[in-house]
Amino acid sequence: MRTAFEAWAQREGHITRRREDKPEEYLVYETQRRWVIWQAALTHGAKTAADAPSKFAKDAEAASGPVTQDEAAVRNRVLNEVLDAFSELDEAAGMEGVLKVIQGLKKKQKETADAKA
């Protein structure tokens, strides 16, 4: 997952050097912020996909095939939810703001799951 993020970040012009004292963190704040957002999006998307397993491939062979329209629709919906949540975040919020948005997404997902149950 980190390799894919770093490849994307480099294509977008972000500096992907990591801190020497904390190698799990990036040296540049904006890169670290985008890494946290990337993880949140993937986690949110994985949970959404798990909630609707019938819409996705039922075995490993089908999973490696092309993306179905249903799967693409779910991915787009999840991506839009995450982008909308982070677009409301202002620059001054910092990592606390990012964590608040992530917690909001988790709360929304839990409420949706509870409503279905």
N, C-alpha and C positions, 0 to 999 in steps of 0.2 A: 504494500500500500504506500509506503514512504517513497519507494522508487518511482512509482507512477506520479506521486505528488511532485517530487523533485524534478522529474522530466517536464511536467506541465509548468512548474514554476520557472524553470530555466527558459522555456520557450516564451513565457510571458515577460521575461526580463528581471525576475526576482533573484536576489542573491541567496543561494542555498547553503552557504557556509554555516556550520554549527558551532556552538560555543565550546570552548575547550574545557571549561569547568563543569558544564552540563551538556554532554553530547546529544541528549534527546531534544534539546531546544536549539532553535535557529538564532544566529547572531543578530539578524535584522528583525526588529519588532514586527514589521508588516508581513514578513515571511512566516513568522511564528503564528501570527493572527490568522493568516490564510490556512496554515496547517491545521489549526484547531477547527476552523470552519470546514475544511475538507473532511476531517474525521467526523464531525457532527453530521455532515451531509451523508456520508457513507453509512454511519450507524443508523440514522433516521431512515434511509432507504432500505437497509437490510431488514429493519423491523417491519417496515411497511410491506416488503416482499414476503416476509414470513407470515404476515396476517392474511395474505391472499395466495396461498400456495397453489391453489387450483388454477390460477392464471399463468403459472410458470411451468417450465419443463418438469415432467414427472420422473425422469431418469437422467443419468449422466450423459447419455448420448444426445438426448434432446437439449440438454443444458448447454452443450458446446456448440449448438447450431446457431442460426441467426436469431436476432431478437424479434419476438412476436410483437404484434401491434398492441396487445394488452400490456405486455411488459414495458414497451416503450412509453405507453401512456402513463403507467404507474411511475416510471422513472422521471418523466417530465413533470408530473404532478408533485413528486417529492422534491425535485430540484427547485421548482417554482416556490414551494412552501418554504424551503430553506433560504432561497434568495430573498423572498419577501420578508422573512423574519430578520435577516441580516441587513436589509436595505433600510430598515427603521433605526438601525444602530448608528449613533453619531461617532465621529472620530475621537471625541474626548472620553468616551466610555471605557476604552482600554479593554484589557482582558476580562475585567469584571463584567463589562457589558456583553462580551462574547459568551461568557459562562451563563449570564442571565438569559440570553437568547436560547442557548442550548437547553437550559432547564425549562424554558417556556415550551420548546418543541417537545421535550419529553413529557411535560404535563399535558399538552394537547393530545399527544399520542395515547397517553394513559386514559384520558377522558374518552377518546374515541373507542378504545378497546373496551372500557367499562360500559359504554353505551351499547356496544354490540352484544355484550354478554347478558 
